Amino acid sequence: LDRAASLIASSQDESGEYLRAITEALELEKEDLFVATQATEEYRNEIIRCRDATVSLARSYDQHLSRIESRLDAILHELQKDESRSAFDIVGDTVSTLRLAKREIKSKEEMLKDKGMRMVS
């Protein structure tokens, strides 16, 4: 483009000025495109980081709930072995444990909402 600009500058007619103006406009567009490309790449990288964080959080919840389920299963088997406890005691303990887990999950969900995350279905 510099060579073309110098050839254009050497000519003295109006077409040289017109071509010079077109060249300058193309250079400006090229710079704008470069800036837009960089911004798009940064935005894409941020999206990837957010997606990875969300996936990691979902895996963490899955592991946590799996541990709770295993613990409840072990408690249930232990309570079923104990003949002095009634079925109502077993159900009551299980329900209270589930309520605690539900409250904890809701508080984490509210924390994510406060950070601007939203449910995607």
N, CA, C and O of each residue as an XYZ file, in Angstrom:
484
protein
N       0.815     -1.192      0.000
C       0.000      0.000      0.000
C       0.865      1.265      0.000
O       0.490      2.274     -0.597
N       2.033      1.211      0.676
C       2.915      2.378      0.693
C       3.435      2.675     -0.712
O       3.495      3.832     -1.127
N       3.806      1.630     -1.434
C       4.301      1.792     -2.809
C       3.202      2.394     -3.682
O       3.457      3.311     -4.462
N       1.978      1.876     -3.548
C       0.859      2.404     -4.331
C       0.597      3.859     -3.965
O       0.306      4.682     -4.833
N       0.703      4.172     -2.673
C       0.481      5.556     -2.235
C       1.542      6.481     -2.806
O       1.232      7.602     -3.210
N       2.786      6.029     -2.844
C       3.840      6.891     -3.388
C       3.654      7.102     -4.893
O       3.900      8.197     -5.399
N       3.224      6.062     -5.608
C       2.956      6.216     -7.047
C       1.790      7.174     -7.268
O       1.797      7.994     -8.186
N       0.800      7.047     -6.409
C      -0.355      7.935     -6.526
C       0.038      9.369     -6.210
O      -0.417     10.305     -6.867
N       0.874      9.533     -5.216
C       1.287     10.879     -4.817
C       2.086     11.562     -5.911
O       2.054     12.787     -6.028
N       2.811     10.781     -6.723
C       3.615     11.377     -7.777
C       2.758     11.927     -8.917
O       3.180     12.820     -9.652
N       1.549     11.378     -9.052
C       0.676     11.914    -10.101
C       0.006     13.194     -9.593
O      -0.253     13.328     -8.397
N      -0.268     14.118    -10.489
C      -0.762     15.434    -10.092
C      -2.254     15.634    -10.350
O      -2.790     16.699    -10.045
N      -2.935     14.630    -10.906
C      -4.347     14.853    -11.224
C      -5.256     14.457    -10.047
O      -4.770     13.974     -9.025
N      -6.571     14.661    -10.194
C      -7.546     14.409     -9.137
C      -7.689     12.936     -8.814
O      -8.025     12.595     -7.680
N      -7.450     12.065     -9.752
C      -7.595     10.630     -9.504
C      -6.592     10.179     -8.436
O      -6.870      9.248     -7.681
N      -5.444     10.829     -8.371
C      -4.453     10.492     -7.351
C      -4.970     10.799     -5.960
O      -4.790     10.005     -5.037
N      -5.613     11.950     -5.805
C      -6.184     12.304     -4.502
C      -7.314     11.358     -4.123
O      -7.455     10.973     -2.962
N      -8.105     10.994     -5.099
C      -9.213     10.071     -4.847
C      -8.683      8.720     -4.390
O      -9.186      8.148     -3.422
N      -7.673      8.209     -5.080
C      -7.076      6.922     -4.711
C      -6.401      7.007     -3.345
O      -6.454      6.050     -2.572
N      -5.775      8.123     -3.041
C      -5.138      8.309     -1.737
C      -6.194      8.266     -0.624
O      -5.979      7.666      0.429
N      -7.336      8.914     -0.878
C      -8.429      8.912      0.105
C      -8.980      7.503      0.306
O      -9.285      7.105      1.431
N      -9.104      6.756     -0.778
C      -9.568      5.368     -0.676
C      -8.563      4.538      0.113
O      -8.954      3.728      0.954
N      -7.287      4.729     -0.147
C      -6.239      3.996      0.572
C      -6.280      4.309      2.065
O      -6.172      3.403      2.891
N      -6.432      5.556      2.405
C      -6.515      5.940      3.824
C      -7.750      5.319      4.480
O      -7.688      4.845      5.614
N      -8.861      5.328      3.762
C     -10.088      4.737      4.305
C      -9.914      3.239      4.525
O     -10.381      2.694      5.525
N      -9.239      2.575      3.587
C      -8.980      1.137      3.737
C      -8.063      0.863      4.919
O      -8.259     -0.110      5.646
N      -7.073      1.706      5.112
C      -6.175      1.539      6.265
C      -6.940      1.703      7.578
O      -6.735      0.943      8.524
N      -7.820      2.700      7.626
C      -8.630      2.894      8.833
C      -9.560      1.704      9.089
O      -9.716      1.260     10.226
N     -10.163      1.202      8.032
C     -11.023      0.027      8.178
C     -10.230     -1.175      8.653
O     -10.713     -1.967      9.462
N      -9.009     -1.308      8.149
C      -8.147     -2.421      8.555
C      -7.830     -2.317     10.049
O      -7.863     -3.324     10.756
N      -7.528     -1.131     10.526
C      -7.243     -0.935     11.949
C      -8.488     -1.213     12.797
O      -8.400     -1.862     13.840
N      -9.641     -0.721     12.348
C     -10.891     -0.964     13.072
C     -11.206     -2.457     13.135
O     -11.653     -2.967     14.163
N     -10.971     -3.140     12.036
C     -11.206     -4.579     11.984
C     -10.278     -5.319     12.939
O     -10.693     -6.271     13.601
N      -9.044     -4.890     13.011
C      -8.085     -5.516     13.922
C      -8.526     -5.333     15.371
O      -8.466     -6.272     16.164
N      -8.968     -4.125     15.717
C      -9.438     -3.850     17.085
C     -10.683     -4.691     17.385
O     -10.796     -5.267     18.467
N     -11.604     -4.761     16.440
C     -12.826     -5.549     16.635
C     -12.506     -7.034     16.783
O     -13.130     -7.727     17.586
N     -11.551     -7.515     16.023
C     -11.140     -8.918     16.109
C     -10.551     -9.216     17.483
O     -10.857    -10.249     18.079
N      -9.710     -8.322     17.985
C      -9.132     -8.517     19.319
C     -10.216     -8.518     20.388
O     -10.191     -9.352     21.293
N     -11.156     -7.604     20.297
C     -12.247     -7.532     21.279
C     -13.093     -8.803     21.233
O     -13.508     -9.323     22.269
N     -13.338     -9.288     20.037
C     -14.122    -10.518     19.879
C     -13.389    -11.706     20.487
O     -14.005    -12.535     21.157
N     -12.093    -11.797     20.264
C     -11.299    -12.888     20.849
C     -11.318    -12.825     22.373
O     -11.457    -13.856     23.032
N     -11.179    -11.624     22.942
C     -11.219    -11.474     24.397
C     -12.582    -11.894     24.933
O     -12.665    -12.579     25.952
N     -13.642    -11.490     24.255
C     -14.997    -11.852     24.673
C     -15.193    -13.362     24.597
O     -15.783    -13.961     25.496
N     -14.706    -13.966     23.540
C     -14.794    -15.427     23.366
C     -14.063    -16.139     24.494
O     -14.569    -17.114     25.049
N     -12.867    -15.651     24.834
C     -12.105    -16.275     25.922
C     -12.825    -16.140     27.259
O     -12.800    -17.066     28.071
N     -13.462    -15.002     27.495
C     -14.233    -14.818     28.728
C     -15.409    -15.786     28.771
O     -15.708    -16.357     29.820
N     -16.068    -15.971     27.647
C     -17.194    -16.910     27.573
C     -16.720    -18.324     27.867
O     -17.385    -19.065     28.591
N     -15.582    -18.699     27.314
C     -15.044    -20.037     27.554
C     -14.718    -20.218     29.034
O     -14.998    -21.271     29.607
N     -14.124    -19.191     29.658
C     -13.813    -19.286     31.090
C     -15.089    -19.419     31.922
O     -15.139    -20.210     32.864
N     -16.114    -18.650     31.574
C     -17.388    -18.739     32.297
C     -18.023    -20.120     32.125
O     -18.535    -20.706     33.079
N     -17.979    -20.621     30.902
C     -18.545    -21.949     30.649
C     -17.803    -23.009     31.452
O     -18.428    -23.880     32.059
N     -16.483    -22.941     31.459
C     -15.684    -23.908     32.209
C     -15.965    -23.817     33.707
O     -16.031    -24.835     34.395
N     -16.127    -22.605     34.200
C     -16.436    -22.428     35.628
C     -17.808    -23.008     35.951
O     -17.986    -23.638     36.993
N     -18.773    -22.801     35.069
C     -20.110    -23.332     35.280
C     -20.106    -24.858     35.254
O     -20.754    -25.500     36.080
N     -19.382    -25.428     34.315
C     -19.280    -26.890     34.237
C     -18.611    -27.438     35.487
O     -19.039    -28.453     36.036
N     -17.571    -26.771     35.929
C     -16.876    -27.201     37.147
C     -17.804    -27.126     38.359
O     -17.810    -28.029     39.196
N     -18.574    -26.067     38.448
C     -19.520    -25.918     39.554
C     -20.589    -27.012     39.499
O     -20.953    -27.580     40.528
N     -21.084    -27.300     38.311
C     -22.086    -28.354     38.161
C     -21.518    -29.712     38.586
O     -22.202    -30.496     39.244
N     -20.276    -29.983     38.210
C     -19.635    -31.240     38.633
C     -19.478    -31.289     40.146
O     -19.662    -32.336     40.765
N     -19.138    -30.157     40.730
C     -18.996    -30.078     42.175
C     -20.326    -30.380     42.858
O     -20.370    -31.145     43.822
N     -21.407    -29.783     42.365
C     -22.735    -30.061     42.926
C     -23.081    -31.536     42.768
O     -23.624    -32.156     43.682
N     -22.768    -32.089     41.610
C     -23.067    -33.497     41.366
C     -22.327    -34.387     42.362
O     -22.912    -35.317     42.917
N     -21.052    -34.109     42.587
C     -20.278    -34.889     43.549
C     -20.832    -34.706     44.956
O     -20.946    -35.669     45.715
N     -21.173    -33.473     45.300
C     -21.704    -33.188     46.633
C     -23.014    -33.951     46.867
O     -23.193    -34.576     47.912
N     -23.913    -33.897     45.906
C     -25.185    -34.601     46.035
C     -24.982    -36.112     46.051
O     -25.716    -36.828     46.732
N     -24.005    -36.596     45.314
C     -23.701    -38.024     45.334
C     -23.214    -38.446     46.717
O     -23.591    -39.504     47.223
N     -22.366    -37.601     47.328
C     -21.903    -37.913     48.686
C     -23.062    -37.905     49.681
O     -23.135    -38.764     50.560
N     -23.962    -36.941     49.543
C     -25.129    -36.882     50.432
C     -25.984    -38.133     50.253
O     -26.447    -38.733     51.223
N     -26.181    -38.511     48.995
C     -26.982    -39.702     48.720
C     -26.342    -40.942     49.333
O     -27.038    -41.769     49.922
N     -25.047    -41.077     49.205
C     -24.350    -42.224     49.798
C     -24.474    -42.206     51.317
O     -24.704    -43.236     51.951
N     -24.316    -41.020     51.884
C     -24.426    -40.899     53.340
C     -25.830    -41.257     53.814
O     -25.989    -41.968     54.805
N     -26.844    -40.768     53.111
C     -28.222    -41.095     53.466
C     -28.486    -42.594     53.325
O     -29.181    -43.194     54.146
N     -27.934    -43.172     52.298
C     -28.103    -44.609     52.102
C     -27.471    -45.388     53.250
O     -28.057    -46.348     53.750
N     -26.282    -44.976     53.665
C     -25.614    -45.642     54.784
C     -26.402    -45.450     56.079
O     -26.543    -46.384     56.869
N     -26.915    -44.233     56.294
C     -27.718    -43.963     57.491
C     -28.980    -44.818     57.483
O     -29.358    -45.394     58.503
N     -29.623    -44.895     56.326
C     -30.847    -45.687     56.218
C     -30.584    -47.150     56.547
O     -31.350    -47.770     57.285
N     -29.504    -47.705     56.002
C     -29.172    -49.110     56.287
C     -28.870    -49.309     57.770
O     -29.266    -50.313     58.363
N     -28.175    -48.359     58.355
C     -27.846    -48.448     59.782
C     -29.114    -48.364     60.634
O     -29.269    -49.105     61.606
N     -30.014    -47.461     60.263
C     -31.254    -47.320     61.020
C     -32.169    -48.531     60.858
O     -32.878    -48.928     61.783
N     -32.134    -49.101     59.666
C     -32.968    -50.278     59.447
C     -32.482    -51.465     60.277
O     -33.276    -52.327     60.652
N     -31.210    -51.508     60.558
C     -30.648    -52.576     61.388
C     -31.053    -52.400     62.853
O     -31.230    -53.380     63.577
N     -31.198    -51.156     63.280
C     -31.550    -50.857     64.668
C     -33.054    -51.058     64.846
O     -33.854    -50.285     64.319
N     -33.430    -52.080     65.576
C     -34.842    -52.432     65.734
C     -35.556    -51.537     66.727
O     -36.785    -51.558     66.792
N     -34.820    -50.747     67.506
C     -35.477    -49.889     68.498
C     -36.064    -48.622     67.872
O     -36.860    -47.935     68.512
N     -35.686    -48.304     66.639
C     -36.188    -47.092     65.979
C     -37.364    -47.450     65.082
O     -37.381    -48.499     64.438
N     -38.328    -46.571     65.054
C     -39.509    -46.809     64.215
C     -39.271    -46.260     62.808
O     -38.308    -45.534     62.559
N     -40.157    -46.618     61.913
C     -40.063    -46.128     60.528
C     -40.245    -44.619     60.482
O     -39.662    -43.956     59.624
N     -41.042    -44.066     61.387
C     -41.249    -42.616     61.415
C     -39.962    -41.878     61.790
O     -39.683    -40.806     61.253
N     -39.186    -42.443     62.701
C     -37.900    -41.833     63.068
C     -36.963    -41.815     61.871
O     -36.282    -40.822     61.617
N     -36.934    -42.900     61.153
C     -36.050    -43.013     59.985
C     -36.434    -41.975     58.934
O     -35.579    -41.266     58.403
N     -37.745    -41.895     58.639
C     -38.218    -40.943     57.632
C     -37.968    -39.510     58.094
O     -37.558    -38.669     57.294
N     -38.208    -39.225     59.358
C     -37.992    -37.873     59.889
C     -36.550    -37.436     59.777
O     -36.280    -36.300     59.387
N     -35.606    -38.321     60.113
C     -34.184    -37.990     59.993
C     -33.795    -37.763     58.536
O     -33.030    -36.852     58.220
N     -34.328    -38.595     57.663
C     -34.001    -38.476     56.235
C     -34.530    -37.159     55.669
O     -33.825    -36.467     54.935
N     -35.753    -36.822     56.006
C     -36.363    -35.586     55.499
C     -35.613    -34.363     56.025
O     -35.377    -33.415     55.277
N     -35.238    -34.378     57.303
C     -34.518    -33.213     57.850
C     -33.153    -33.052     57.173
O     -32.715    -31.929     56.926
N     -32.485    -34.158     56.874
C     -31.193    -34.080     56.180
C     -31.380    -33.526     54.771
O     -30.575    -32.720     54.304
N     -32.439    -33.960     54.100
C     -32.718    -33.450     52.754
C     -33.048    -31.961     52.781
O     -32.644    -31.222     51.884
N     -33.771    -31.520     53.791
C     -34.100    -30.098     53.903
C     -32.841    -29.255     54.086
O     -32.715    -28.178     53.504
N     -31.911    -29.755     54.900
C     -30.651    -29.027     55.085
C     -29.890    -28.912     53.764
O     -29.376    -27.845     53.429
N     -29.824    -30.009     53.023
C     -29.122    -29.996     51.733
C     -29.814    -29.044     50.764
O     -29.155    -28.319     50.020
N     -31.153    -29.049     50.777
C     -31.912    -28.173     49.885
C     -31.645    -26.707     50.211
O     -31.474    -25.894     49.303
N     -31.608    -26.357     51.514
C     -31.317    -24.975     51.907
C     -29.929    -24.559     51.441
O     -29.735    -23.444     50.956
N     -28.976    -25.453     51.591
C     -27.597    -25.128     51.187
C     -27.526    -24.896     49.684
O     -26.867    -23.964     49.225
N     -28.199    -25.736     48.928
C     -28.196    -25.595     47.465
C     -28.892    -24.296     47.064
O     -28.420    -23.595     46.169
N     -30.009    -23.967     47.719
C     -30.711    -22.716     47.406
C     -29.841    -21.503     47.718
O     -29.840    -20.527     46.967
N     -29.105    -21.563     48.822
C     -28.253    -20.416     49.143
C     -27.140    -20.265     48.107
O     -26.769    -19.142     47.764
N     -26.609    -21.368     47.610
C     -25.582    -21.289     46.566
C     -26.184    -20.779     45.263
O     -25.538    -20.039     44.520
N     -27.437    -21.182     44.987
C     -28.120    -20.704     43.789
C     -28.337    -19.190     43.871
O     -28.149    -18.481     42.882
N     -28.729    -18.698     45.043
C     -28.920    -17.262     45.214
C     -27.600    -16.517     45.070
O     -27.563    -15.413     44.526
N     -26.522    -17.115     45.553
C     -25.212    -16.500     45.426
C     -24.839    -16.349     43.938
O     -24.307    -15.319     43.525
N     -25.129    -17.392     43.144
C     -24.843    -17.328     41.709
C     -25.716    -16.273     41.030
O     -25.256    -15.569     40.130
N     -26.975    -16.162     41.460
C     -27.844    -15.135     40.888
C     -27.316    -13.752     41.201
O     -27.369    -12.852     40.362
N     -26.799    -13.580     42.427
C     -26.227    -12.279     42.797
C     -25.021    -11.937     41.935
O     -24.741    -10.765     41.684
N     -24.312    -12.956     41.487
C     -23.130    -12.728     40.635
C     -23.498    -12.544     39.171
O     -22.628    -12.327     38.328
N     -24.807    -12.632     38.870
C     -25.249    -12.380     37.497
C     -25.472    -13.627     36.691
O     -25.795    -13.530     35.507
N     -25.315    -14.806     37.280
C     -25.571    -16.043     36.545
C     -27.073    -16.266     36.507
O     -27.791    -15.844     37.413
N     -27.546    -16.923     35.470
C     -28.954    -17.227     35.388
C     -29.130    -18.626     34.842
O     -28.250    -19.170     34.174
N     -30.299    -19.205     35.143
C     -30.609    -20.565     34.734
C     -30.845    -20.594     33.231
O     -31.587    -19.768     32.700
N     -30.216    -21.544     32.546
C     -30.394    -21.714     31.118
C     -31.074    -23.050     30.924
O     -30.601    -24.071     31.423
N     -32.194    -23.051     30.195
C     -32.912    -24.318     30.005
C     -32.900    -24.722     28.549
O     -33.455    -25.762     28.192
